[in-house]
Amino acid sequence: MQHTFSSPDGPIEVTLGKDDGAFALAGHRAILIGDGRLRVTLGDGRIMFGHVAKVGDVWWVALGGHTYRWERMEAGASAGGNEGGLIAPMPGKVLQVLVKVGHTVEAGQALMVLEAMKMEHRIVAPSDGIVTMIHFADGDQVEQGASLLEIEAESE
């Protein structure tokens, strides 16, 4: 399954599979063995042990003397194309619009909350900017791929 994670260098696309209870990534396998412990079998056969913890939407992995921060980016939580529009990741209902046209927003700031499949999904600003258009209001139904709002990036 394709996932997008945030990183200091920008979004990273990852294909992550799961078989026999283990996660597979680029020839490596990882399995949770209880109490936050993780067993990783590297592509060359070496085995490493680490720890994993989920805090909010962020996974923290301690492995091989390093700590890694993995935050999964929800589909639709970043700009679509070069227009600064944000799109609905799936069909759902707008629970709350958190900004107004003309508001200055910061990268990562929550802009809208959608409910889809009985879960809440935050739509966040992909960069600093100004909200230029909001296409839906609280309570509106949206289709997957609908443009929810638009942000014009701030010039430096």
C-alpha positions in Angstrom: 0.0 0.0 0.0 1.3 3.5 -0.9 1.8 5.9 2.0 3.2 9.4 2.2 5.3 10.5 5.2 6.5 13.9 6.1 10.3 14.6 6.4 12.5 17.6 6.8 13.2 17.4 3.0 9.5 17.2 2.0 7.0 14.4 1.5 8.4 10.8 1.0 6.3 8.2 -0.9 6.7 4.7 0.5 5.2 1.4 -0.6 4.6 -0.6 2.6 3.3 -4.1 2.4 2.1 -6.5 5.1 2.3 -10.3 5.1 2.3 -12.9 7.9 1.9 -10.0 10.4 5.2 -8.4 9.3 5.6 -5.1 7.5 7.7 -5.2 4.4 9.6 -2.2 3.1 12.4 -2.2 0.5 13.5 -5.8 1.2 13.4 -5.3 5.0 10.8 -6.8 7.3 9.5 -5.5 10.7 7.2 -7.2 13.2 5.8 -5.9 16.5 6.7 -8.4 19.2 4.8 -6.8 22.1 5.2 -4.0 24.6 6.4 -1.6 21.9 9.3 -3.8 20.9 10.1 -4.2 17.2 12.1 -6.9 15.4 13.6 -5.8 12.1 15.1 -8.3 9.6 17.2 -6.4 7.1 17.5 -7.4 3.5 21.0 -8.9 4.1 19.6 -11.2 6.9 20.8 -9.2 9.9 18.4 -8.9 12.7 17.9 -5.7 14.9 15.6 -4.9 17.8 14.1 -1.6 18.6 11.2 0.2 20.2 8.2 1.9 18.7 5.6 4.3 20.2 2.7 6.2 18.6 2.1 9.6 20.0 -0.9 11.3 18.4 -0.4 11.0 14.6 3.4 10.4 14.9 5.2 7.1 15.1 8.6 7.2 17.0 11.0 4.4 16.2 14.3 3.8 18.2 16.5 1.5 16.2 20.3 1.0 16.0 21.1 4.0 18.2 18.9 6.4 16.2 15.4 7.7 16.7 13.2 8.2 13.7 10.0 10.2 13.5 7.4 9.0 11.0 4.3 11.1 10.5 1.8 9.8 7.9 0.4 12.5 5.7 -3.3 11.9 4.8 -4.3 12.0 1.2 -5.7 15.5 0.4 -3.7 17.1 3.2 -1.3 18.9 0.8 -1.6 21.2 -2.2 -2.9 19.7 -5.4 -0.9 20.7 -8.5 0.6 24.2 -8.4 -2.6 26.0 -7.6 -2.6 25.8 -3.9 -5.9 23.9 -3.7 -6.6 21.2 -1.2 -8.7 18.2 -2.1 -11.0 15.8 -0.2 -9.2 12.5 0.4 -12.5 10.6 0.2 -16.2 11.2 0.2 -17.5 12.7 3.5 -19.0 15.5 5.4 -17.4 18.8 6.5 -17.6 18.9 10.3 -15.8 22.2 10.7 -14.2 24.9 8.7 -11.5 26.4 10.9 -10.4 29.4 8.8 -12.0 32.2 6.8 -11.0 33.8 3.5 -8.2 36.2 4.1 -6.8 34.4 7.1 -3.0 34.0 7.2 -2.1 30.3 7.9 1.1 28.5 8.7 2.3 25.2 7.2 0.8 22.3 9.1 -2.1 24.4 10.5 -5.5 22.6 10.5 -7.9 24.3 8.1 -10.9 22.0 7.9 -12.1 18.8 9.6 -13.9 16.1 7.5 -15.7 13.0 8.7 -15.4 10.0 6.4 -15.9 6.4 7.3 -16.7 7.4 10.9 -13.2 8.9 11.3 -12.2 12.6 11.4 -9.6 13.8 8.9 -7.7 17.1 9.3 -7.0 19.0 6.2 -3.8 21.0 6.8 -2.0 23.9 5.1 0.9 22.6 3.0 2.8 25.9 3.4 2.5 29.4 4.8 0.0 31.5 2.9 -3.4 33.2 2.8 -6.7 31.5 2.4 -8.2 32.8 -0.9 -11.2 30.6 -1.3 -13.4 28.1 0.7 -15.7 25.9 -1.4 -17.6 24.2 1.4 -19.3 25.0 4.7 -19.9 23.1 7.9 -22.3 20.2 7.2 -21.7 20.1 3.5 -21.2 16.7 1.8 -18.1 16.4 -0.4 -17.0 13.9 -3.0 -13.5 12.4 -3.2 -11.2 14.7 -5.1 -13.4 17.9 -4.6 -11.4 21.1 -4.1 -12.1 22.1 -0.5 -10.2 25.4 -0.2 -7.4 27.3 -1.8 -4.3 29.0 -0.4 -2.0 31.5 -2.0 1.6 30.9 -0.9 3.1 33.9 0.9 5.9 35.6 -1.1 9.2 35.9 0.7 
